[in-house]
Amino acid sequence: MYKVTNPDIKYTIAAQVGEDAQGMMVVGQYIVVKELGRGSFGTVYLVKHAVTGELFALKEYHKASLRRRLQSSQMKCARGGGPTRPARGGLFAARQRLQQQQSEEAADPFSLIKTELAISKKLQHPHLVKLHEVLNDSEQDVLYLVIDLCENGPVRILDAEHATSEPLPAETAHKYFTQALLALEYLHEHDIVHRDIKPDNLLLTKDNVLKITDFGESTLNNSGEKTYGSSGTPAFMAPELCQGLSEISGEAADIWSLGVCLYSFIYGALPFQGASVIDVLDSVSAGELRFPGPYDEQLNDLLVRMLERNPDSRITIDEIREHAWVTQNGTFELPSKHANCENAVAAITQEDLDSIIQPIFDIMPVILAVAKLRRFRQRIREKRERLQREAQQRNEQDSGGLVDQSQPQAE
């Protein structure tokens, strides 16, 4: 039985970003210790809370990248005739949604990640990374997310050129797989589809406990609803996504992705590869599934069923729970589904998405505070530039006539 607390996320509207006396970068109350890695939307840092000394990971989001992702998603949905397409045409609807999004962002600095925030606020599971605080730096057009620190990093790092890694021992692979399975079951039970399950998003704590992270691509679905649009990393995408189907089962697609992860744990390679993205997608859609060895009949049976190309025939999480490889022929028992999912979260409603920042009842004080901070920073910059100009003028006056300014000076 899991008992997990999940305090409210803290929102900092106008985060101050600068340097401390030692020259260390500071974001709000967090001192940046070092860079942990880089992603498509920004950098991940190791940070220390200036007051408590507690360590966290700080995830940076450049808003420009988030805007491009949102616009691309809306255009894809419009062209595919998504569920909200009006009679006047999908592209017209997309333009309307873009205008609406711009208005939302003007009123709410966190609107670009409101789905991720709404989901993160309600997650309560030991195998899911928890979000603690989100900070807005309006001057640099950046959002920062303060999340659990997973000191041991991704469960596997695939070689960029050959998409290979060292295989994990079978016991270790079983441990990480079952922990990821429990987290995925919890998400699906609460109508959350992750949509980007891959080793990069399966992180390990210092005690080697696996936690799923990154809900930037996640969606909220009512039970049985189909998911619209494609997302994820090509090598881990289900074939129905590669084939561009407009409506798919998000839960079945997550199971496929987890199956690809398990294959990589065991064999140190990806089941479907290619020299280009198109080749990878073709391999996922029609390539042969091979098992390089050592051969394990029960394991390979599970992989075949998870990597079943027909999503309607693909194995479900309930069936995976009972599979002989997962139960180790009855010698290993997972927590019951009830115990795993009993930290029930209230259904994530449209109100949750529209009202991410609960403490803020009037946005005008926030806008005024941000404007005041910008003016303050501008005055500091202007003062610094004025002092530099004055110092330069004094230097020129002190050396007037003694140095031929047309000749290069020795440093």
PABAPA-25290 format. One record per residue (C-alpha): residue number from 1; residue in one letter; x negated, y, z negated. Coordinates in nm, 2 decimals. Layout:
N
REC     n   res        X        Y        Z
REC   NUM     a        X        Y        Z
...
% end
This chain:
411
REC     n   res        X        Y        Z
REC     1     m     0.00     0.00     0.00
REC     2     y    -0.15     0.33     0.11
REC     3     k    -0.11     0.64    -0.11
REC     4     v    -0.24     0.95     0.08
REC     5     t    -0.18     1.31     0.00
REC     6     n    -0.15     1.57     0.27
REC     7     p    -0.15     1.93     0.15
REC     8     d    -0.03     2.20     0.38
REC     9     i    -0.27     2.32     0.64
REC    10     k    -0.42     2.66     0.58
REC    11     y    -0.39     2.92     0.86
REC    12     t    -0.63     3.21     0.89
REC    13     i    -0.50     3.46     1.14
REC    14     a    -0.80     3.69     1.17
REC    15     a    -1.11     3.49     1.09
REC    16     q    -1.43     3.68     1.04
REC    17     v    -1.72     3.52     1.23
REC    18     g    -2.07     3.65     1.16
REC    19     e    -2.40     3.56     0.98
REC    20     d    -2.49     3.53     0.61
REC    21     a    -2.81     3.67     0.45
REC    22     q    -3.01     3.36     0.57
REC    23     g    -2.90     3.41     0.93
REC    24     m    -2.66     3.11     0.92
REC    25     m    -2.34     3.14     1.13
REC    26     v    -2.03     3.18     0.91
REC    27     v    -1.67     3.12     1.02
REC    28     g    -1.43     3.23     0.76
REC    29     q    -1.54     3.06     0.44
REC    30     y    -1.74     2.79     0.62
REC    31     i    -2.12     2.80     0.67
REC    32     v    -2.23     2.63     0.99
REC    33     v    -2.50     2.37     0.91
REC    34     k    -2.57     2.23     1.25
REC    35     e    -2.41     2.13     1.58
REC    36     l    -2.27     1.78     1.60
REC    37     g    -2.16     1.76     1.96
REC    38     r    -2.00     1.92     2.26
REC    39     g    -1.67     1.85     2.43
REC    40     s    -1.46     1.99     2.72
REC    41     f    -1.31     2.26     2.51
REC    42     g    -1.60     2.37     2.28
REC    43     t    -1.85     2.26     2.02
REC    44     v    -1.81     2.05     1.71
REC    45     y    -2.02     2.17     1.40
REC    46     l    -2.10     2.04     1.06
REC    47     v    -1.99     2.30     0.81
REC    48     k    -2.01     2.36     0.44
REC    49     h    -1.74     2.54     0.24
REC    50     a    -1.91     2.85     0.09
REC    51     v    -1.73     2.81    -0.25
REC    52     t    -1.69     2.44    -0.30
REC    53     g    -1.98     2.31    -0.10
REC    54     e    -1.76     2.04     0.05
REC    55     l    -1.86     1.92     0.40
REC    56     f    -1.63     1.92     0.70
REC    57     a    -1.63     1.91     1.08
REC    58     l    -1.55     2.24     1.26
REC    59     k    -1.39     2.19     1.60
REC    60     e    -1.42     2.48     1.84
REC    61     y    -1.15     2.55     2.10
REC    62     h    -1.20     2.81     2.37
REC    63     k    -0.86     2.95     2.44
REC    64     a    -0.94     3.00     2.81
REC    65     s    -0.99     2.63     2.85
REC    66     l    -0.67     2.56     2.66
REC    67     r    -0.48     2.80     2.88
REC    68     r    -0.61     2.62     3.19
REC    69     r    -0.51     2.28     3.05
REC    70     l    -0.16     2.40     2.97
REC    71     q    -0.11     2.56     3.31
REC    72     s    -0.24     2.25     3.48
REC    73     s     0.00     2.03     3.28
REC    74     q     0.29     2.26     3.35
REC    75     m     0.22     2.26     3.73
REC    76     k     0.19     1.88     3.74
REC    77     c     0.51     1.84     3.55
REC    78     a     0.69     2.08     3.79
REC    79     r     0.56     1.90     4.10
REC    80     g     0.65     1.57     3.96
REC    81     g     1.01     1.68     3.89
REC    82     g     0.98     1.65     3.51
REC    83     p     1.28     1.62     3.28
REC    84     t     1.32     2.00     3.25
REC    85     r     1.30     2.08     3.62
REC    86     p     1.58     2.33     3.70
REC    87     a     1.78     2.35     4.02
REC    88     r     1.57     2.64     4.16
REC    89     g     1.26     2.42     4.18
REC    90     g     0.98     2.29     3.97
REC    91     l     0.72     2.55     4.06
REC    92     f     0.96     2.83     3.98
REC    93     a     1.02     2.67     3.64
REC    94     a     0.65     2.64     3.59
REC    95     r     0.60     3.01     3.64
REC    96     q     0.88     3.08     3.40
REC    97     r     0.72     2.86     3.14
REC    98     l     0.38     3.03     3.19
REC    99     q     0.54     3.37     3.12
REC   100     q     0.72     3.23     2.82
REC   101     q     0.39     3.08     2.69
REC   102     q     0.21     3.42     2.73
REC   103     s     0.49     3.58     2.52
REC   104     e     0.45     3.30     2.26
REC   105     e     0.07     3.35     2.24
REC   106     a     0.11     3.72     2.19
REC   107     a     0.33     3.65     1.88
REC   108     d     0.16     3.34     1.75
REC   109     p    -0.22     3.31     1.80
REC   110     f    -0.20     2.93     1.74
REC   111     s     0.07     2.86     2.01
REC   112     l    -0.18     2.70     2.25
REC   113     i    -0.22     2.41     2.01
REC   114     k     0.11     2.41     1.84
REC   115     t     0.19     2.05     1.92
REC   116     e    -0.14     1.93     1.78
REC   117     l    -0.08     2.14     1.47
REC   118     a     0.27     2.01     1.42
REC   119     i     0.15     1.65     1.45
REC   120     s    -0.15     1.70     1.23
REC   121     k     0.05     1.87     0.96
REC   122     k     0.26     1.55     0.91
REC   123     l     0.01     1.28     0.94
REC   124     q    -0.06     1.08     0.63
REC   125     h    -0.27     0.77     0.70
REC   126     p    -0.62     0.66     0.59
REC   127     h    -0.73     0.58     0.95
REC   128     l    -0.63     0.92     1.10
REC   129     v    -0.85     1.23     1.08
REC   130     k    -0.69     1.50     0.87
REC   131     l    -0.67     1.87     0.96
REC   132     h    -0.74     2.11     0.67
REC   133     e    -0.74     2.46     0.82
REC   134     v    -0.71     2.64     1.15
REC   135     l    -0.88     2.97     1.21
REC   136     n    -0.82     3.23     1.48
REC   137     d    -1.11     3.45     1.61
REC   138     s    -0.93     3.70     1.83
REC   139     e    -1.24     3.89     1.92
REC   140     q    -1.41     3.58     2.08
REC   141     d    -1.08     3.43     2.19
REC   142     v    -1.16     3.11     2.00
REC   143     l    -0.97     2.88     1.77
REC   144     y    -1.14     2.67     1.50
REC   145     l    -1.01     2.35     1.34
REC   146     v    -1.15     2.23     1.01
REC   147     i    -1.11     1.85     1.00
REC   148     d    -1.24     1.55     0.80
REC   149     l    -1.61     1.49     0.84
REC   150     c    -1.68     1.14     0.98
REC   151     e    -2.06     1.13     0.92
REC   152     n    -2.13     0.82     1.13
REC   153     g    -1.98     0.96     1.45
REC   154     p    -1.81     0.77     1.73
REC   155     v    -1.77     0.39     1.69
REC   156     r    -1.95     0.35     2.02
REC   157     i    -2.14     0.59     2.25
REC   158     l    -2.15     0.46     2.61
REC   159     d    -2.45     0.53     2.82
REC   160     a    -2.35     0.81     3.05
REC   161     e    -2.51     0.66     3.36
REC   162     h    -2.42     0.29     3.33
REC   163     a    -2.12     0.31     3.09
REC   164     t    -2.27     0.05     2.86
REC   165     s    -2.37     0.02     2.50
REC   166     e    -2.49    -0.24     2.25
REC   167     p    -2.21    -0.49     2.18
REC   168     l    -2.08    -0.50     1.83
REC   169     p    -2.09    -0.82     1.62
REC   170     a    -1.75    -1.00     1.64
REC   171     e    -1.68    -0.93     1.27
REC   172     t    -1.75    -0.56     1.30
REC   173     a    -1.54    -0.53     1.63
REC   174     h    -1.25    -0.71     1.45
REC   175     k    -1.27    -0.47     1.16
REC   176     y    -1.27    -0.15     1.37
REC   177     f    -1.00    -0.29     1.61
REC   178     t    -0.76    -0.37     1.33
REC   179     q    -0.81    -0.03     1.16
REC   180     a    -0.74     0.14     1.49
REC   181     l    -0.44    -0.08     1.54
REC   182     l    -0.29     0.02     1.20
REC   183     a    -0.34     0.39     1.29
REC   184     l    -0.18     0.34     1.63
REC   185     e     0.11     0.15     1.48
REC   186     y     0.17     0.44     1.23
REC   187     l     0.16     0.70     1.51
REC   188     h     0.40     0.50     1.73
REC   189     e     0.64     0.43     1.44
REC   190     h     0.67     0.81     1.40
REC   191     d     0.72     0.87     1.77
REC   192     i     0.37     1.01     1.84
REC   193     v     0.18     0.89     2.15
REC   194     h    -0.19     0.96     2.13
REC   195     r    -0.26     0.94     2.51
REC   196     d    -0.64     0.96     2.48
REC   197     i    -0.76     0.65     2.29
REC   198     k    -1.13     0.59     2.36
REC   199     p    -1.45     0.53     2.16
REC   200     d    -1.53     0.90     2.14
REC   201     n    -1.20     0.95     1.95
REC   202     l    -1.26     0.66     1.71
REC   203     l    -1.49     0.80     1.44
REC   204     l    -1.66     0.64     1.14
REC   205     t    -1.70     0.78     0.80
REC   206     k    -2.01     0.74     0.59
REC   207     d    -1.85     0.42     0.46
REC   208     n    -1.78     0.30     0.81
REC   209     v    -1.41     0.35     0.79
REC   210     l    -1.26     0.41     1.13
REC   211     k    -1.04     0.72     1.19
REC   212     i    -0.86     0.82     1.51
REC   213     t    -0.91     1.19     1.60
REC   214     d    -0.81     1.45     1.86
REC   215     f    -0.44     1.49     1.91
REC   216     g    -0.48     1.75     2.18
REC   217     e    -0.32     1.53     2.44
REC   218     s    -0.06     1.37     2.21
REC   219     t     0.31     1.40     2.28
REC   220     l     0.62     1.36     2.07
REC   221     n     0.88     1.11     2.19
REC   222     n     1.20     0.98     2.05
REC   223     s     1.19     0.60     2.02
REC   224     g     1.22     0.44     2.37
REC   225     e     1.17     0.77     2.56
REC   226     k     0.94     0.77     2.85
REC   227     t     0.63     1.00     2.87
REC   228     y     0.58     1.24     3.16
REC   229     g     0.25     1.33     3.32
REC   230     s    -0.09     1.18     3.30
REC   231     s    -0.38     1.25     3.07
REC   232     g    -0.68     1.08     2.92
REC   233     t    -1.02     0.95     3.04
REC   234     p    -1.00     0.76     3.38
REC   235     a    -1.18     0.44     3.25
REC   236     f    -0.94     0.41     2.96
REC   237     m    -0.62     0.51     3.15
REC   238     a    -0.35     0.25     3.20
REC   239     p    -0.28     0.15     3.57
REC   240     e     0.06     0.31     3.57
REC   241     l    -0.11     0.64     3.49
REC   242     c    -0.36     0.59     3.77
REC   243     q    -0.08     0.52     4.01
REC   244     g     0.08     0.86     3.94
REC   245     l     0.41     0.72     3.81
REC   246     s     0.61     1.02     3.67
REC   247     e     0.77     0.82     3.38
REC   248     i     0.58     0.57     3.17
REC   249     s     0.59     0.41     2.83
REC   250     g     0.34     0.61     2.62
REC   251     e     0.32     0.33     2.36
REC   252     a     0.22     0.07     2.63
REC   253     a    -0.04     0.31     2.78
REC   254     d    -0.20     0.35     2.43
REC   255     i    -0.21    -0.03     2.39
REC   256     w    -0.40    -0.06     2.72
REC   257     s    -0.65     0.21     2.61
REC   258     l    -0.71     0.03     2.29
REC   259     g    -0.76    -0.30     2.48
REC   260     v    -1.03    -0.12     2.69
REC   261     c    -1.20    -0.01     2.36
REC   262     l    -1.19    -0.36     2.22
REC   263     y    -1.35    -0.49     2.55
REC   264     s    -1.63    -0.23     2.51
REC   265     f    -1.68    -0.33     2.15
REC   266     i    -1.73    -0.69     2.23
REC   267     y    -1.91    -0.68     2.57
REC   268     g    -2.09    -0.34     2.55
REC   269     a    -1.94    -0.24     2.88
REC   270     l    -1.61    -0.12     3.04
REC   271     p    -1.39    -0.37     3.21
REC   272     f    -1.32    -0.14     3.51
REC   273     q    -1.59     0.07     3.65
REC   274     g    -1.69     0.26     3.97
REC   275     a    -1.93     0.50     4.12
REC   276     s    -1.67     0.78     4.13
REC   277     v    -1.35     0.87     3.95
REC   278     i    -1.15     0.74     4.25
REC   279     d    -1.35     0.41     4.24
REC   280     v    -1.27     0.38     3.87
REC   281     l    -0.90     0.45     3.92
REC   282     d    -0.89     0.19     4.20
REC   283     s    -1.07    -0.06     3.98
REC   284     v    -0.82     0.00     3.69
REC   285     s    -0.53    -0.04     3.94
REC   286     a    -0.65    -0.35     4.12
REC   287     g    -0.99    -0.47     4.00
REC   288     e    -1.06    -0.82     3.86
REC   289     l    -1.09    -0.85     3.48
REC   290     r    -1.41    -1.04     3.41
REC   291     f    -1.56    -1.17     3.08
REC   292     p    -1.94    -1.17     3.09
REC   293     g    -1.97    -1.38     2.77
REC   294     p    -2.01    -1.52     2.52
REC   295     y    -1.67    -1.68     2.59
REC   296     d    -1.40    -1.66     2.31
REC   297     e    -1.07    -1.81     2.43
REC   298     q    -0.86    -1.64     2.17
REC   299     l    -1.02    -1.30     2.21
REC   300     n    -1.00    -1.31     2.59
REC   301     d    -0.64    -1.41     2.57
REC   302     l    -0.57    -1.10     2.36
REC   303     l    -0.76    -0.88     2.61
REC   304     v    -0.58    -1.03     2.91
REC   305     r    -0.24    -0.95     2.74
REC   306     m    -0.35    -0.60     2.64
REC   307     l    -0.48    -0.53     2.99
REC   308     e    -0.17    -0.66     3.16
REC   309     r    -0.10    -0.42     3.45
REC   310     n     0.27    -0.45     3.42
REC   311     p     0.36    -0.23     3.12
REC   312     d     0.69    -0.41     3.07
REC   313     s     0.49    -0.74     3.02
REC   314     r     0.21    -0.59     2.82
REC   315     i     0.17    -0.72     2.46
REC   316     t     0.33    -0.50     2.19
REC   317     i     0.18    -0.40     1.86
REC   318     d     0.41    -0.64     1.67
REC   319     e     0.28    -0.92     1.89
REC   320     i    -0.08    -0.82     1.85
REC   321     r    -0.03    -0.84     1.47
REC   322     e     0.05    -1.21     1.50
REC   323     h    -0.22    -1.29     1.76
REC   324     a    -0.46    -1.57     1.65
REC   325     w    -0.77    -1.36     1.71
REC   326     v    -0.63    -1.08     1.49
REC   327     t    -0.52    -1.31     1.21
REC   328     q    -0.84    -1.52     1.25
REC   329     n    -0.62    -1.83     1.26
REC   330     g    -0.43    -1.73     0.95
REC   331     t    -0.73    -1.64     0.74
REC   332     f    -0.69    -1.26     0.78
REC   333     e    -0.38    -1.06     0.68
REC   334     l    -0.30    -0.71     0.78
REC   335     p    -0.09    -0.49     0.56
REC   336     s     0.27    -0.53     0.64
REC   337     k     0.42    -0.29     0.89
REC   338     h     0.64    -0.15     0.61
REC   339     a     0.33    -0.08     0.38
REC   340     n     0.13     0.06     0.67
REC   341     c     0.40     0.31     0.77
REC   342     e     0.57     0.38     0.44
REC   343     n     0.41     0.72     0.41
REC   344     a     0.70     0.83     0.63
REC   345     v     0.68     1.18     0.78
REC   346     a     0.99     1.37     0.85
REC   347     a     1.08     1.38     1.22
REC   348     i     0.88     1.65     1.40
REC   349     t     1.15     1.89     1.52
REC   350     q     1.15     2.17     1.77
REC   351     e     1.17     2.40     1.47
REC   352     d     0.83     2.26     1.36
REC   353     l     0.68     2.34     1.70
REC   354     d     0.84     2.69     1.70
REC   355     s     0.74     2.78     1.34
REC   356     i     0.39     2.64     1.29
REC   357     i     0.28     2.92     1.05
REC   358     q     0.52     2.89     0.76
REC   359     p     0.38     3.17     0.54
REC   360     i     0.41     3.44     0.81
REC   361     f     0.76     3.59     0.82
REC   362     d     0.68     3.91     1.01
REC   363     i     0.42     3.90     1.28
REC   364     m     0.37     4.28     1.29
REC   365     p     0.14     4.29     0.98
REC   366     v    -0.07     4.02     1.14
REC   367     i    -0.10     4.21     1.47
REC   368     l    -0.19     4.53     1.28
REC   369     a    -0.45     4.35     1.07
REC   370     v    -0.61     4.21     1.38
REC   371     a    -0.61     4.55     1.54
REC   372     k    -0.77     4.70     1.23
REC   373     l    -1.04     4.43     1.22
REC   374     r    -1.12     4.50     1.59
REC   375     r    -1.15     4.88     1.52
REC   376     f    -1.37     4.81     1.22
REC   377     r    -1.60     4.59     1.43
REC   378     q    -1.60     4.85     1.71
REC   379     r    -1.72     5.12     1.46
REC   380     i    -2.00     4.89     1.34
REC   381     r    -2.11     4.83     1.70
REC   382     e    -2.10     5.20     1.78
REC   383     k    -2.29     5.30     1.47
REC   384     r    -2.56     5.04     1.54
REC   385     e    -2.59     5.16     1.90
REC   386     r    -2.61     5.52     1.79
REC   387     l    -2.89     5.44     1.54
REC   388     q    -3.08     5.25     1.81
REC   389     r    -3.05     5.55     2.05
REC   390     e    -3.17     5.79     1.78
REC   391     a    -3.46     5.57     1.69
REC   392     q    -3.56     5.55     2.05
REC   393     q    -3.54     5.93     2.09
REC   394     r    -3.76     5.98     1.79
REC   395     n    -4.02     5.74     1.92
REC   396     e    -4.02     5.92     2.26
REC   397     q    -4.06     6.26     2.08
REC   398     d    -4.34     6.13     1.86
REC   399     s    -4.54     6.00     2.16
REC   400     g    -4.45     6.29     2.39
REC   401     g    -4.73     6.37     2.64
REC   402     l    -4.97     6.11     2.48
REC   403     v    -4.87     5.82     2.70
REC   404     d    -4.82     5.82     3.07
REC   405     q    -4.47     5.67     3.09
REC   406     s    -4.52     5.56     3.45
REC   407     q    -4.78     5.31     3.35
REC   408     p    -4.70     4.98     3.19
REC   409     q    -4.78     4.97     2.82
REC   410     a    -4.96     4.69     2.65
REC   411     e    -4.74     4.50     2.40
% end
